[in-house]
């Protein structure tokens, strides 16, 4: 009696096909809670954006304009399994073919294959309608790879529906489609998928068996009277069902459902109703969740959980089960069956415990035993798997935080419970507790980095866009692959932008962590959580910078704009010069409201608890350092006092908030200090600034001339080594380590193609790496590098001349720079090998 999606979509908000045990768990849940039928969502239709977001569909685009669409075999095997399980659990299926709506891929996307209007579906002479017929042929004549039966032979299929909410259905469209379905599957029923009205012709059509309607408040029909009106119009000529209704308070849903069960018009009653909508359990724990637009309602879950009280979930599930019973001539539903055992998933050193729940399980008892001891200890008596918005990629149903003995093996199991009893124990999972690692926090002792009790010299990279990847499902796949590659090459120190501000203009990366001052994009916050947690798994460390001197992430200029300093003079617009921008940004340190807002931002981020790992940011050894900003510049002599105050007050704030983590300013060195090494040192002579940073940009600083690469490379290397030496001497005087936290070099001939050579880049990189090794071998303060920048598997959009556009892959080059110029791609193996070899020597 519910509309459900997990059988085809596999999850409300993120695409993936459901696993076999997710599907089976769902059908077992339906069967155990008295359901007889299930209406699923439509076959999805391909869209050009699918590749970018990693989405698959059931219906694939034709390879040539006049060809017919084909079915995606991977998707259809999942469909096969759905039908097989429906048969096993005695659930009858109603299967719609095409959608009125576009978000899942419907009639518009089908018509787009042939450059026709979206309503061409209803024109039975159109190419779109011919493609629609072809899809029906393919589906009904498909041989199920699991049962061995053709779909037209499957008893689990109760009915085929012409489509979902096909508002503009015509008599000819329905008649021709219903006749085709009946000719192909004479044992199955046909539902007219028309919406909001009843076609008189369908009442007389011998091939139409069921009339359906959907009730929603936006249409003004979400009320019991609609049932009476529909039954009156149908006059018993066809079976009638409410195909969808819901998104209402329980009182109003009860009125509609009671009318479905009890109301008669001239002796004719409704055959059933489907509440919208349901989601099933996830393979690795919890449930899929879906938010129904701006309605305030979410999906429902079987057998119902108190965690869904804001959605009245228990009351809705009770209404469904009570209505089922009344339709079967009973006053009340049968009690839930005793749960079957849940399936416990593997447990690792973080001791996160997740399981695939029992179809009728409401709560769970977690037990643990030590070594060869035969007795089990209860460590959690009542844990739910109905946690709202639970995502096993980030969350855990339970974490065992007990103090356990190193070297000892511990065993875990889970028992499901409900009002009828408890299940047999789940399978057992075991872990052996490893010895606690030495202190993972990076510290500074007497001018030297230490980690794990030993001097710490490192090769790292800039990976500013990491949180943006972590914010999306498709991005996470790229993120984990790129982190694995970096780890493979020994690149384990990543310098990362916490997030952008505003995202105003073409030169600014998008989306913004702070779209408005003090307002945060929660997806991007979670993206940062994901990045840090994934780095933690790989024993990497992060340097997180909180602000930016430059426009490419909003930064200073955005704070000024927010606080009344007028429009930002974007230096990438023809009417503005770079000096205009720098004069504007120079006001930042004296803008008290800007600095206060920035400090509020610092407190907010550093006070965050990682939603993936459960660790407080300030307590997470994965975070090596907080940087105040990217390349904070003094700009003008008059700024010295304000700059110093901002630098020192911000460093002290961070040091107080996170005493176990380091503070650095993010400065590029003398280049950001009015070209004065002495001024740079003076500004950094503060106890809460733990180490120094410097940057080197041969091309930007006019050391390297791409038109004269051989000679200017020598100049670039000499100047870079001198710059490092000068700043290392200052760091020695201050008794602080120093890091070259940015250096970049273009590809040969300034090419943007990842296929181009990087001969001069590699020679420059090698010189920098050799300088670092010399420092390490002499136990000096120059302790690490972060090259600019890793772009991994990203691909520049060749159609835009290297200009980044929203939706393009993120590369190492920010939005205002030619995409690919300074990026080190995954395919730049020669460069990555240089860094790898140096890392081994360090």
HUHU-V881822 format. One record per helix or strand. SS is the DSSP state (H for helix, E for strand). FROM is the first residue (numbers start at 1). TO is the last residue. If there is no record, write none. Layout:
BEGIN
ss=SS from=FROM to=TO
ss=SS from=FROM to=TO
END
This chain:
BEGIN
ss=E from=2 to=4
ss=H from=20 to=32
ss=E from=37 to=40
ss=E from=45 to=45
ss=H from=50 to=53
ss=E from=59 to=60
ss=E from=70 to=71
ss=H from=73 to=88
ss=E from=92 to=96
ss=E from=99 to=99
ss=H from=107 to=112
ss=H from=118 to=122
ss=H from=127 to=140
ss=E from=143 to=143
ss=E from=150 to=150
ss=H from=151 to=153
ss=E from=157 to=161
ss=E from=164 to=164
ss=E from=166 to=166
ss=H from=171 to=184
ss=E from=189 to=192
ss=E from=194 to=194
ss=H from=200 to=204
ss=E from=210 to=215
ss=H from=217 to=219
ss=H from=224 to=234
ss=E from=239 to=246
ss=H from=250 to=262
ss=E from=265 to=265
ss=E from=268 to=268
ss=E from=272 to=278
ss=E from=281 to=281
ss=E from=287 to=287
ss=E from=291 to=291
ss=E from=298 to=298
ss=E from=300 to=300
ss=H from=306 to=311
ss=H from=313 to=327
ss=E from=343 to=344
ss=E from=352 to=353
ss=E from=355 to=356
ss=E from=363 to=370
ss=E from=377 to=383
ss=E from=398 to=399
ss=E from=409 to=418
ss=E from=421 to=422
ss=E from=429 to=432
ss=E from=443 to=445
ss=E from=448 to=451
ss=E from=454 to=455
ss=E from=458 to=462
ss=H from=466 to=470
ss=H from=473 to=488
ss=E from=493 to=497
ss=E from=501 to=501
ss=E from=514 to=514
ss=E from=516 to=516
ss=E from=519 to=519
ss=H from=522 to=537
ss=E from=541 to=545
ss=E from=548 to=548
ss=H from=551 to=553
ss=H from=555 to=562
ss=H from=578 to=585
ss=H from=588 to=590
ss=H from=592 to=606
ss=E from=609 to=609
ss=E from=616 to=616
ss=H from=617 to=619
ss=E from=623 to=627
ss=E from=630 to=630
ss=H from=637 to=657
ss=E from=662 to=664
ss=H from=670 to=672
ss=H from=677 to=683
ss=E from=692 to=697
ss=H from=706 to=734
ss=E from=738 to=744
ss=H from=748 to=750
ss=H from=759 to=777
ss=E from=782 to=787
ss=E from=790 to=792
ss=H from=798 to=800
ss=E from=824 to=825
ss=H from=829 to=841
END
